[in-house]
Amino acid sequence: MRATYAGTQSPGVLPAPELSLVMPCYDEQEVVERTVSDLFAAFDAGGRRLELIAVDNGSRDRTGAILAELARREPRLVVARVEVNEGYGKGVLAGLPLARAPWIGLICADGQVAAADVVRLFARAGPEAGARLFKVRRRFRRDGLRRKIVSVIYNVLMTVLYPGIGSIDVNGNPKILPREALERMGLVSTDWFLDAEILIRARSLRLPVVEVDVAGHARGGGRSNVRASTCLEFARHLLEHRLLGRGIGAESRRGGTPAARADAVASPRR
């Protein structure tokens, strides 16, 4: 993986960020510019300091070129690239070592959660909030019938297998948590199961989960990268980890921190 910084200023002259959001982008040329612009505009309006780490996750379209151009204009945008797409989680894990803020989160590039709601979610965090995992719960989602049915089945299955998981929208992003808690999780999932892994780790660490209701908007363009095979992927991981004692538990014992496991992450050029 190649990680690069394309800002116009050295981070040393920028105010320290309060929040670093890692955003994996796979073939998101139709929406990524608006998503990035909306996030910075909303955080600026809310008086909060954001660092956005956009990972071009092996895109085959113009996503990387668009991100590079945006980073030339916006010094708070860090751009990294995974040369070959190996899954959603791989993109997130590649971006985490570049995060500098005391609070770290992950967010999708599709813009289906309004930027103002992301600011509202972060407003719940802070020193007075204590160590917690903050995430959105998408209400009134504009998904197709099949996607809604699959989502309900998956979330019910998670609740049954992991009582007290603290969420009825496992894949709802953003998820925001303190850096120290994230480092203790030792995340390893390189595919879509990463969202579930975060909640499973939070449960093991007794980290309270705070869900904030938001509207789930339709995509502004492009198409979802969640396929039917993704559902089978979820089910396999759940069974391996919960019922067979394999999966993320065994991997984490061999792993270490996300920074140590990221494949050849170069120090960003800043």
N, C-alpha and C positions, 0 to 999 in steps of 0.2 A: 504494500500500500504506500502511495506517495501522499504526504501531507504537506500542504503549502499554505502560507499566509500571503494574502494579496492586498492587504490594506495599504493606505497611503501614509499612515503615520505609525510610528513605533508604539506598541502598547504601553511603553514606559511613560509616554506623555498623555495617555488617555486616562480618565478616571477609572479606578478599579471597578469592574462589573459587579453588580449584586447577584446576578443570575446568568449562568451560561446554559443556553439551550442547544442541544445537539439535534440536528435535523437531517436525517438521511434522505437523499433525493435520487430516485430511480426513474428516469424517463419522465421528468416533470417539467418539460420546457414550456408547457402551456400555462402553468400556474405558479412556478417558483418565484418569478420576479414580483408578482403581486403579493405572495405570501411573505417574502422577505421585507418588502416595503411597508406592508401593513403592520408587521410586528414592530419594526423600529419606530414607526409613527405612533403606534399605540403606547409603547413604553415611554417614548419621549413625552407624550401628552400626559402620562401618569406620573412623570417625574422619577422614573425608575431606570436604573442603568443595566442595559442588556448587552450581553455578548452572544452572538449567534454563530454556531459552528455548523456550516452546511457541508455535508459529505456527499459528493457526487459518487453515488454507490454503483459504479460501473455502468453509467447511463450510455445508451446507444444513440441518443439524440443530442440536441444542443444544450442540455442542462448544464454541463460543465462550462461551456463558453459563456452562458448567461451569468452563471455564478461568478466567473472570473471578472466579467465586466462590472457586475454589481460591487464586487470587493474593491475594485479600483476607485469607486466613488464613496464607499462606506468602510471606514477603518475599523468599525466594530464587527465586521463580518470576517470570519475565518473560513477559508475554503480548503477542504481536503478531498482527496480522491482515492477510491478503491478501484483498482484497474479492472477487475473482473467481479461482477456481481455474484456474491455467495450468500445472499440473504439479507433481510431487513436488519436483523440483529448485528450482523457483521459491520454494517454501516454505522450503527450506533456505537458499538465497541471501538471502532476506529476513531470516532470523534471524541470520546470521553477523555482520553489522555491530554487533549488540547484545552480542556475547560479550565478556567482560572478562578471562577467565582466560588464563594462559599456555599451557594445553592446551585444545584445542577439539575437539569431536566431534559426530557426528550419530547420531541414534537414531530408530527407528520408534516410533510410539505404540501399537502393537498388543500390546506386552508378551510377544512370543514369545521374547525372551531374558530370562531371569530377572534381576532387579535385582542380586542377589548376584553374578551372573556379570559384570555391568557393572563392579561395584566390583573384582572380581578382575582384569578386563582393565586397568583404570586403575592397579592396583597394579604392573603390569609397566612402566608409564611412570615418568618422573621424570628428574632431572638425570643420574643415573648411567646411565640407559638410552641417553642420546644421542638424536639426531634420528632418529626412526623413526615409521612408521605402524603403529599397533596396531589390530587388528580381530578380530572373532570369526569362527570357522569353525563353522557350525552342523552338528552331527552328529545323526543319528537324527531328522531333520526330520519333523514330522507334517503333511505336505502330501499332496494328492491325487496320483494316478498321473500325470496330465497335467502338473501343476506340477513334479513331480520330473523327468520326461523333458525338459521345456523347460529346466529349470535345468541339467541335465547337458549338454545340447547347447550352451547359452549359455556355460557355463564352459569347455568344451572349445574352442569357437570362440575365446574370448578367449585361451586358452593358445597356440593355434596362431598367431593373428595377432600376439600380443604375447609372444614367448618371454621368460621371466624375469619375468612380471608379478607373481609372488610370492603368488598366491592361487588357490585352487580353489573359493572361494565369493565371487565378485565382489560380490554384493549383500548379503553378510553385514554386518550392523550390530549394535552400534556400530562406528564407525571413529573413532579418536582420534589426534591428531597435534599437534605443537607449532604455536603460532600463526605463527611465522616461516615454517614450511614451507607452511602453508595459504595464507598471503598470497602466497608465491612461485608457487603453482599457478595463480592467476588463473582460478578456476572460472567456467564460463559456462553449463553445461547446465541447462535449466529443467525437464527431464522426468526419467524414470527412468534415463536414461543417466548421471546425475551420479555414481552409485557407480562405474561403469566409468571415468569421466573422472578421478576421484580416483586410481585405481590407475594409469591411463595417465600422469598427471602425476607420480606418485611414481616410476614407472619412468624417466621423462625426467630427473627430478631426482636419480636414483640414491639415492632414499630407501628404506632397507630396510623390508620389510613383515614384521611379526610377527603370526602368526595364533594365536589361543588357542581351543582346542576348547570348545564349549559345547553343551548340549542345545537343540534347537529345539522350543519348546512350541507347542501349539495356541492359537489366538486365544481370549481369554476372552469374546469377543462381537463382534458386527458382522461385516463381511465384508471380504476383501482388495480393494484397489483395483487390483491387478494383473490385467489382462485379456489376452485373446488378442492384441489390438492392441499391447500392450506389447512382445510378442516381436518383432513386425515393426518396432517403433520401435527396439529394440536392434539388430536386424540392419541396418537402414538406417544408423544412426549408425556402426556398426563398419565397414561397407563404405565409407561416405563418408570417414571419417577415415583408415582404414588403406590402402585400395586406391585411392581417388580423390584423396586429399590434401586433402579438404574437411572441414568440420565444426568440431570444437572447436579444431583448430590454427589455422584461419583466424580464427575468432571471437576467440580469445585475443589475437591480434595487434592486434585493434581494441579490446580490452576494457579492461583495467586491473584493479584489485582488485575483489573482491566488494563492498566498501563503496561504491566509486565507481559500480558498475553497478546496485545495488539501486534499484528504482523508487521515488522519492520517500519514502525511509525517514525518518520524522520522528525527532528525538531522543526517546528514551523519557522519559516523565514520571516522574521519580524523586524 
